[in-house]
Amino acid sequence: MPAEHLQVRSEPAASPPALAPSLLVDAEEAARLCNASRSHWDRLVAAGSAPEAIRLGPKLVRWLRTELVAWTESRCPDRATWEQLKVQNSNGRR
């Protein structure tokens, strides 16, 4: 192609839009959000201490980002206490 037919862009290319954080996170991201190692997170889940996961398939497990943030802000209570706190908070909103 002859050089006179090439167009030169005078504006810089637009950067891609920033992605919003996903609502559901995997175990790796859940551990990071809770400031824990992945192995410690797996132990919390196995012991039933972490918030309950959402099962999307036989091998696909995710957690709600907002619930993990609230759980850590509540000082990571055990699951039974956490479920009670969620019920109390939902009753207080009505």
Phi and psi in radians as a Rosetta constraint file:
Dihedral C 1 N 2 CA 2 C 2 CIRCULARHARMONIC -1.122 0.35
Dihedral N 2 CA 2 C 2 N 3 CIRCULARHARMONIC 2.585 0.35
Dihedral C 2 N 3 CA 3 C 3 CIRCULARHARMONIC -1.088 0.35
Dihedral N 3 CA 3 C 3 N 4 CIRCULARHARMONIC -0.523 0.35
Dihedral C 3 N 4 CA 4 C 4 CIRCULARHARMONIC -1.227 0.35
Dihedral N 4 CA 4 C 4 N 5 CIRCULARHARMONIC -0.252 0.35
Dihedral C 4 N 5 CA 5 C 5 CIRCULARHARMONIC -1.616 0.35
Dihedral N 5 CA 5 C 5 N 6 CIRCULARHARMONIC -0.129 0.35
Dihedral C 5 N 6 CA 6 C 6 CIRCULARHARMONIC -1.419 0.35
Dihedral N 6 CA 6 C 6 N 7 CIRCULARHARMONIC 2.375 0.35
Dihedral C 6 N 7 CA 7 C 7 CIRCULARHARMONIC -1.776 0.35
Dihedral N 7 CA 7 C 7 N 8 CIRCULARHARMONIC 2.460 0.35
Dihedral C 7 N 8 CA 8 C 8 CIRCULARHARMONIC -1.874 0.35
Dihedral N 8 CA 8 C 8 N 9 CIRCULARHARMONIC 2.267 0.35
Dihedral C 8 N 9 CA 9 C 9 CIRCULARHARMONIC -1.365 0.35
Dihedral N 9 CA 9 C 9 N 10 CIRCULARHARMONIC 2.257 0.35
Dihedral C 9 N 10 CA 10 C 10 CIRCULARHARMONIC -1.586 0.35
Dihedral N 10 CA 10 C 10 N 11 CIRCULARHARMONIC -0.362 0.35
Dihedral C 10 N 11 CA 11 C 11 CIRCULARHARMONIC -1.683 0.35
Dihedral N 11 CA 11 C 11 N 12 CIRCULARHARMONIC 2.541 0.35
Dihedral C 11 N 12 CA 12 C 12 CIRCULARHARMONIC -1.192 0.35
Dihedral N 12 CA 12 C 12 N 13 CIRCULARHARMONIC 2.625 0.35
Dihedral C 12 N 13 CA 13 C 13 CIRCULARHARMONIC -1.119 0.35
Dihedral N 13 CA 13 C 13 N 14 CIRCULARHARMONIC 2.418 0.35
Dihedral C 13 N 14 CA 14 C 14 CIRCULARHARMONIC -1.200 0.35
Dihedral N 14 CA 14 C 14 N 15 CIRCULARHARMONIC 2.420 0.35
Dihedral C 14 N 15 CA 15 C 15 CIRCULARHARMONIC -1.336 0.35
Dihedral N 15 CA 15 C 15 N 16 CIRCULARHARMONIC 2.615 0.35
Dihedral C 15 N 16 CA 16 C 16 CIRCULARHARMONIC -1.119 0.35
Dihedral N 16 CA 16 C 16 N 17 CIRCULARHARMONIC 2.609 0.35
Dihedral C 16 N 17 CA 17 C 17 CIRCULARHARMONIC -1.126 0.35
Dihedral N 17 CA 17 C 17 N 18 CIRCULARHARMONIC 2.553 0.35
Dihedral C 17 N 18 CA 18 C 18 CIRCULARHARMONIC -1.181 0.35
Dihedral N 18 CA 18 C 18 N 19 CIRCULARHARMONIC 2.398 0.35
Dihedral C 18 N 19 CA 19 C 19 CIRCULARHARMONIC -1.462 0.35
Dihedral N 19 CA 19 C 19 N 20 CIRCULARHARMONIC 2.404 0.35
Dihedral C 19 N 20 CA 20 C 20 CIRCULARHARMONIC -1.263 0.35
Dihedral N 20 CA 20 C 20 N 21 CIRCULARHARMONIC 2.586 0.35
Dihedral C 20 N 21 CA 21 C 21 CIRCULARHARMONIC -1.081 0.35
Dihedral N 21 CA 21 C 21 N 22 CIRCULARHARMONIC 2.462 0.35
Dihedral C 21 N 22 CA 22 C 22 CIRCULARHARMONIC -1.229 0.35
Dihedral N 22 CA 22 C 22 N 23 CIRCULARHARMONIC 2.670 0.35
Dihedral C 22 N 23 CA 23 C 23 CIRCULARHARMONIC -1.297 0.35
Dihedral N 23 CA 23 C 23 N 24 CIRCULARHARMONIC -0.590 0.35
Dihedral C 23 N 24 CA 24 C 24 CIRCULARHARMONIC -1.905 0.35
Dihedral N 24 CA 24 C 24 N 25 CIRCULARHARMONIC 2.427 0.35
Dihedral C 24 N 25 CA 25 C 25 CIRCULARHARMONIC -2.191 0.35
Dihedral N 25 CA 25 C 25 N 26 CIRCULARHARMONIC 2.653 0.35
Dihedral C 25 N 26 CA 26 C 26 CIRCULARHARMONIC -1.454 0.35
Dihedral N 26 CA 26 C 26 N 27 CIRCULARHARMONIC -3.136 0.35
Dihedral C 26 N 27 CA 27 C 27 CIRCULARHARMONIC -1.103 0.35
Dihedral N 27 CA 27 C 27 N 28 CIRCULARHARMONIC -0.651 0.35
Dihedral C 27 N 28 CA 28 C 28 CIRCULARHARMONIC -1.089 0.35
Dihedral N 28 CA 28 C 28 N 29 CIRCULARHARMONIC -0.827 0.35
Dihedral C 28 N 29 CA 29 C 29 CIRCULARHARMONIC -1.219 0.35
Dihedral N 29 CA 29 C 29 N 30 CIRCULARHARMONIC -0.628 0.35
Dihedral C 29 N 30 CA 30 C 30 CIRCULARHARMONIC -1.063 0.35
Dihedral N 30 CA 30 C 30 N 31 CIRCULARHARMONIC -0.786 0.35
Dihedral C 30 N 31 CA 31 C 31 CIRCULARHARMONIC -1.064 0.35
Dihedral N 31 CA 31 C 31 N 32 CIRCULARHARMONIC -0.772 0.35
Dihedral C 31 N 32 CA 32 C 32 CIRCULARHARMONIC -1.095 0.35
Dihedral N 32 CA 32 C 32 N 33 CIRCULARHARMONIC -0.763 0.35
Dihedral C 32 N 33 CA 33 C 33 CIRCULARHARMONIC -1.076 0.35
Dihedral N 33 CA 33 C 33 N 34 CIRCULARHARMONIC -0.567 0.35
Dihedral C 33 N 34 CA 34 C 34 CIRCULARHARMONIC -1.653 0.35
Dihedral N 34 CA 34 C 34 N 35 CIRCULARHARMONIC 0.155 0.35
Dihedral C 34 N 35 CA 35 C 35 CIRCULARHARMONIC 0.961 0.35
Dihedral N 35 CA 35 C 35 N 36 CIRCULARHARMONIC 0.809 0.35
Dihedral C 35 N 36 CA 36 C 36 CIRCULARHARMONIC -2.253 0.35
Dihedral N 36 CA 36 C 36 N 37 CIRCULARHARMONIC 2.744 0.35
Dihedral C 36 N 37 CA 37 C 37 CIRCULARHARMONIC -1.274 0.35
Dihedral N 37 CA 37 C 37 N 38 CIRCULARHARMONIC 2.831 0.35
Dihedral C 37 N 38 CA 38 C 38 CIRCULARHARMONIC -1.104 0.35
Dihedral N 38 CA 38 C 38 N 39 CIRCULARHARMONIC -0.703 0.35
Dihedral C 38 N 39 CA 39 C 39 CIRCULARHARMONIC -1.156 0.35
Dihedral N 39 CA 39 C 39 N 40 CIRCULARHARMONIC -0.659 0.35
Dihedral C 39 N 40 CA 40 C 40 CIRCULARHARMONIC -1.160 0.35
Dihedral N 40 CA 40 C 40 N 41 CIRCULARHARMONIC -0.712 0.35
Dihedral C 40 N 41 CA 41 C 41 CIRCULARHARMONIC -1.042 0.35
Dihedral N 41 CA 41 C 41 N 42 CIRCULARHARMONIC -0.776 0.35
Dihedral C 41 N 42 CA 42 C 42 CIRCULARHARMONIC -1.069 0.35
Dihedral N 42 CA 42 C 42 N 43 CIRCULARHARMONIC -0.648 0.35
Dihedral C 42 N 43 CA 43 C 43 CIRCULARHARMONIC -1.178 0.35
Dihedral N 43 CA 43 C 43 N 44 CIRCULARHARMONIC -0.699 0.35
Dihedral C 43 N 44 CA 44 C 44 CIRCULARHARMONIC -1.069 0.35
Dihedral N 44 CA 44 C 44 N 45 CIRCULARHARMONIC -0.765 0.35
Dihedral C 44 N 45 CA 45 C 45 CIRCULARHARMONIC -1.119 0.35
Dihedral N 45 CA 45 C 45 N 46 CIRCULARHARMONIC -0.822 0.35
Dihedral C 45 N 46 CA 46 C 46 CIRCULARHARMONIC -1.081 0.35
Dihedral N 46 CA 46 C 46 N 47 CIRCULARHARMONIC -0.604 0.35
Dihedral C 46 N 47 CA 47 C 47 CIRCULARHARMONIC -1.413 0.35
Dihedral N 47 CA 47 C 47 N 48 CIRCULARHARMONIC -0.129 0.35
Dihedral C 47 N 48 CA 48 C 48 CIRCULARHARMONIC 1.351 0.35
Dihedral N 48 CA 48 C 48 N 49 CIRCULARHARMONIC 0.393 0.35
Dihedral C 48 N 49 CA 49 C 49 CIRCULARHARMONIC -1.634 0.35
Dihedral N 49 CA 49 C 49 N 50 CIRCULARHARMONIC -0.434 0.35
Dihedral C 49 N 50 CA 50 C 50 CIRCULARHARMONIC -1.456 0.35
Dihedral N 50 CA 50 C 50 N 51 CIRCULARHARMONIC 2.816 0.35
Dihedral C 50 N 51 CA 51 C 51 CIRCULARHARMONIC -0.978 0.35
Dihedral N 51 CA 51 C 51 N 52 CIRCULARHARMONIC 2.645 0.35
Dihedral C 51 N 52 CA 52 C 52 CIRCULARHARMONIC -1.145 0.35
Dihedral N 52 CA 52 C 52 N 53 CIRCULARHARMONIC 2.414 0.35
Dihedral C 52 N 53 CA 53 C 53 CIRCULARHARMONIC -1.468 0.35
Dihedral N 53 CA 53 C 53 N 54 CIRCULARHARMONIC 2.834 0.35
Dihedral C 53 N 54 CA 54 C 54 CIRCULARHARMONIC -1.806 0.35
Dihedral N 54 CA 54 C 54 N 55 CIRCULARHARMONIC 2.106 0.35
Dihedral C 54 N 55 CA 55 C 55 CIRCULARHARMONIC -1.601 0.35
Dihedral N 55 CA 55 C 55 N 56 CIRCULARHARMONIC 2.040 0.35
Dihedral C 55 N 56 CA 56 C 56 CIRCULARHARMONIC -1.728 0.35
Dihedral N 56 CA 56 C 56 N 57 CIRCULARHARMONIC -0.185 0.35
Dihedral C 56 N 57 CA 57 C 57 CIRCULARHARMONIC -3.034 0.35
Dihedral N 57 CA 57 C 57 N 58 CIRCULARHARMONIC 3.118 0.35
Dihedral C 57 N 58 CA 58 C 58 CIRCULARHARMONIC -1.027 0.35
Dihedral N 58 CA 58 C 58 N 59 CIRCULARHARMONIC -0.581 0.35
Dihedral C 58 N 59 CA 59 C 59 CIRCULARHARMONIC -2.171 0.35
Dihedral N 59 CA 59 C 59 N 60 CIRCULARHARMONIC 0.280 0.35
Dihedral C 59 N 60 CA 60 C 60 CIRCULARHARMONIC -2.046 0.35
Dihedral N 60 CA 60 C 60 N 61 CIRCULARHARMONIC 1.879 0.35
Dihedral C 60 N 61 CA 61 C 61 CIRCULARHARMONIC -2.146 0.35
Dihedral N 61 CA 61 C 61 N 62 CIRCULARHARMONIC 2.371 0.35
Dihedral C 61 N 62 CA 62 C 62 CIRCULARHARMONIC -2.425 0.35
Dihedral N 62 CA 62 C 62 N 63 CIRCULARHARMONIC 2.809 0.35
Dihedral C 62 N 63 CA 63 C 63 CIRCULARHARMONIC -2.159 0.35
Dihedral N 63 CA 63 C 63 N 64 CIRCULARHARMONIC 2.633 0.35
Dihedral C 63 N 64 CA 64 C 64 CIRCULARHARMONIC -1.298 0.35
Dihedral N 64 CA 64 C 64 N 65 CIRCULARHARMONIC 2.171 0.35
Dihedral C 64 N 65 CA 65 C 65 CIRCULARHARMONIC -0.995 0.35
Dihedral N 65 CA 65 C 65 N 66 CIRCULARHARMONIC -0.795 0.35
Dihedral C 65 N 66 CA 66 C 66 CIRCULARHARMONIC -1.101 0.35
Dihedral N 66 CA 66 C 66 N 67 CIRCULARHARMONIC -0.625 0.35
Dihedral C 66 N 67 CA 67 C 67 CIRCULARHARMONIC -1.214 0.35
Dihedral N 67 CA 67 C 67 N 68 CIRCULARHARMONIC -0.686 0.35
Dihedral C 67 N 68 CA 68 C 68 CIRCULARHARMONIC -1.138 0.35
Dihedral N 68 CA 68 C 68 N 69 CIRCULARHARMONIC -0.687 0.35
Dihedral C 68 N 69 CA 69 C 69 CIRCULARHARMONIC -1.123 0.35
Dihedral N 69 CA 69 C 69 N 70 CIRCULARHARMONIC -0.812 0.35
Dihedral C 69 N 70 CA 70 C 70 CIRCULARHARMONIC -1.104 0.35
Dihedral N 70 CA 70 C 70 N 71 CIRCULARHARMONIC -0.678 0.35
Dihedral C 70 N 71 CA 71 C 71 CIRCULARHARMONIC -1.097 0.35
Dihedral N 71 CA 71 C 71 N 72 CIRCULARHARMONIC -0.781 0.35
Dihedral C 71 N 72 CA 72 C 72 CIRCULARHARMONIC -1.204 0.35
Dihedral N 72 CA 72 C 72 N 73 CIRCULARHARMONIC -0.613 0.35
Dihedral C 72 N 73 CA 73 C 73 CIRCULARHARMONIC -1.165 0.35
Dihedral N 73 CA 73 C 73 N 74 CIRCULARHARMONIC -0.419 0.35
Dihedral C 73 N 74 CA 74 C 74 CIRCULARHARMONIC -1.562 0.35
Dihedral N 74 CA 74 C 74 N 75 CIRCULARHARMONIC 0.185 0.35
Dihedral C 74 N 75 CA 75 C 75 CIRCULARHARMONIC 1.262 0.35
Dihedral N 75 CA 75 C 75 N 76 CIRCULARHARMONIC 0.550 0.35
Dihedral C 75 N 76 CA 76 C 76 CIRCULARHARMONIC 0.950 0.35
Dihedral N 76 CA 76 C 76 N 77 CIRCULARHARMONIC 1.014 0.35
Dihedral C 76 N 77 CA 77 C 77 CIRCULARHARMONIC -1.201 0.35
Dihedral N 77 CA 77 C 77 N 78 CIRCULARHARMONIC 2.865 0.35
Dihedral C 77 N 78 CA 78 C 78 CIRCULARHARMONIC -1.110 0.35
Dihedral N 78 CA 78 C 78 N 79 CIRCULARHARMONIC 2.869 0.35
Dihedral C 78 N 79 CA 79 C 79 CIRCULARHARMONIC -1.070 0.35
Dihedral N 79 CA 79 C 79 N 80 CIRCULARHARMONIC -0.702 0.35
Dihedral C 79 N 80 CA 80 C 80 CIRCULARHARMONIC -1.094 0.35
Dihedral N 80 CA 80 C 80 N 81 CIRCULARHARMONIC -0.790 0.35
Dihedral C 80 N 81 CA 81 C 81 CIRCULARHARMONIC -1.121 0.35
Dihedral N 81 CA 81 C 81 N 82 CIRCULARHARMONIC -0.723 0.35
Dihedral C 81 N 82 CA 82 C 82 CIRCULARHARMONIC -1.073 0.35
Dihedral N 82 CA 82 C 82 N 83 CIRCULARHARMONIC -0.746 0.35
Dihedral C 82 N 83 CA 83 C 83 CIRCULARHARMONIC -1.117 0.35
Dihedral N 83 CA 83 C 83 N 84 CIRCULARHARMONIC -0.661 0.35
Dihedral C 83 N 84 CA 84 C 84 CIRCULARHARMONIC -1.130 0.35
Dihedral N 84 CA 84 C 84 N 85 CIRCULARHARMONIC -0.736 0.35
Dihedral C 84 N 85 CA 85 C 85 CIRCULARHARMONIC -1.089 0.35
Dihedral N 85 CA 85 C 85 N 86 CIRCULARHARMONIC -0.690 0.35
Dihedral C 85 N 86 CA 86 C 86 CIRCULARHARMONIC -1.118 0.35
Dihedral N 86 CA 86 C 86 N 87 CIRCULARHARMONIC -0.725 0.35
Dihedral C 86 N 87 CA 87 C 87 CIRCULARHARMONIC -1.136 0.35
Dihedral N 87 CA 87 C 87 N 88 CIRCULARHARMONIC -0.776 0.35
Dihedral C 87 N 88 CA 88 C 88 CIRCULARHARMONIC -1.060 0.35
Dihedral N 88 CA 88 C 88 N 89 CIRCULARHARMONIC -0.755 0.35
Dihedral C 88 N 89 CA 89 C 89 CIRCULARHARMONIC -1.190 0.35
Dihedral N 89 CA 89 C 89 N 90 CIRCULARHARMONIC -0.636 0.35
Dihedral C 89 N 90 CA 90 C 90 CIRCULARHARMONIC -1.256 0.35
Dihedral N 90 CA 90 C 90 N 91 CIRCULARHARMONIC -0.563 0.35
Dihedral C 90 N 91 CA 91 C 91 CIRCULARHARMONIC -1.249 0.35
Dihedral N 91 CA 91 C 91 N 92 CIRCULARHARMONIC -0.542 0.35
Dihedral C 91 N 92 CA 92 C 92 CIRCULARHARMONIC -1.280 0.35
Dihedral N 92 CA 92 C 92 N 93 CIRCULARHARMONIC -0.296 0.35
Dihedral C 92 N 93 CA 93 C 93 CIRCULARHARMONIC -1.468 0.35
Dihedral N 93 CA 93 C 93 N 94 CIRCULARHARMONIC -0.294 0.35
